Every structure is written in structure tokens, then in C-alpha cells.
Amino acid sequence: MDLIKNEIASILDSKDVLYKQLLDVDFVEKIFPSEANFLLVRVDDAAKRYQQLIEKGIVTRNRSSQPLCENTLRFTIGTTQENKRLIEALIDISK
């Protein structure tokens, strides 16, 4: 049980760090509250940002086709290194 609790705590900590870093990305318009292992984020142009991330080798989910989710991307909480790479890519494409 301790292993599971530690893993959950690690994911929650990583999600909190990612959330705070996403606030500094120019094209992020809203970050929705989440109890899951991902963050749903409204951006200026989800199709464009999705494609830019794919070109950088980062796979995310464009949820824009779902009702009430226009221009949203879903970022799964990864390892510290994966999250860092995601933020670096987002900041790079916001330039």
C-alpha cells in the first residue's frame, strides 16, 4: 500500500508543478481543475499547438471534438523529465 500511496503523491506533486509552469505559457487560456492524472488546458488554437508538439516528438490529446472542450489539449502527467520536456516545448513554440 505504501508504494501506491507514494506513487499517487508523486503524481499529485508533478501535476502541481506542471500546473504552475503552464501558467507561464502565453497561449494557455485556462487550466481546468482535475482529480485525474492529466490536465485539460484551453489554448488559443488547439490544432496548431497539437501539430507543433507532434513536430517536437511530444504526443498529447486534442480534445476539441468533445462537447464543451473546444481548443483544449489534454496533458497526461508524466515523469519529471517528461513534464520538463513538455514545458520546454510549450515555451519554445510560444516564442
C-alpha positions in Angstrom: 0.0 0.0 0.0 2.8 2.4 0.7 4.1 2.0 -2.8 0.7 3.0 -4.2 0.4 6.0 -1.8 3.9 7.1 -2.8 3.1 6.9 -6.5 -0.1 8.9 -6.0 1.7 11.5 -4.0 4.4 11.8 -6.7 1.8 12.2 -9.5 0.0 14.9 -7.5 3.2 16.7 -6.8 4.2 16.6 -10.5 0.7 17.7 -11.5 1.0 20.8 -9.2 4.4 21.7 -10.6 3.1 21.3 -14.2 0.0 23.4 -13.5 2.2 26.2 -12.1 4.5 26.1 -15.2 1.6 26.1 -17.6 0.5 29.4 -16.2 3.6 31.0 -17.8 2.8 29.7 -21.3 1.5 32.7 -23.3 -1.1 30.8 -25.3 -2.6 28.9 -22.4 -6.0 30.4 -21.7 -7.4 28.2 -18.9 -6.4 25.1 -16.9 -9.4 23.1 -15.7 -9.4 21.6 -12.2 -8.5 17.9 -12.3 -8.7 15.0 -9.9 -7.1 12.7 -12.5 -3.6 12.1 -13.8 -3.9 14.7 -16.5 -4.7 18.4 -17.0 -7.2 19.7 -19.5 -5.9 23.0 -20.9 -7.7 25.5 -23.1 -5.3 27.1 -25.6 -5.6 29.7 -28.4 -5.5 27.2 -31.2 -5.5 23.5 -30.2 -5.0 22.1 -33.7 -2.0 24.3 -34.3 -0.4 23.7 -30.9 -1.1 19.9 -31.2 0.8 19.8 -34.5 3.7 21.9 -33.1 4.0 19.5 -30.2 3.9 16.5 -32.5 6.7 18.0 -34.6 8.7 18.2 -31.4 8.0 14.5 -30.7 5.5 15.2 -27.9 2.2 13.3 -28.1 -0.8 14.8 -26.3 -4.5 14.6 -27.0 -6.5 17.3 -28.8 -9.9 17.1 -27.1 -11.5 19.8 -29.2 -14.0 17.5 -30.8 -15.6 16.7 -27.5 -18.6 18.8 -26.4 -17.6 21.9 -24.4 -13.9 21.2 -25.0 -13.2 23.5 -27.9 -9.5 24.3 -28.2 -8.4 22.0 -25.4 -5.4 19.8 -25.1 -5.0 17.0 -22.5 -1.6 16.7 -20.9 -1.0 13.4 -19.1 1.2 13.8 -16.0 4.5 12.1 -16.8 7.8 11.7 -15.2 9.6 14.8 -14.0 11.8 14.6 -17.2 8.8 14.2 -19.5 7.0 17.1 -17.8 10.1 19.3 -18.2 10.4 18.4 -21.8 6.7 19.3 -22.4 7.1 22.7 -20.7 10.3 23.4 -22.7 8.5 22.6 -25.9 5.4 24.7 -25.0 7.6 27.7 -24.1 9.6 27.2 -27.3 6.5 27.2 -29.6 5.1 30.3 -27.8 8.0 32.4 -29.0 
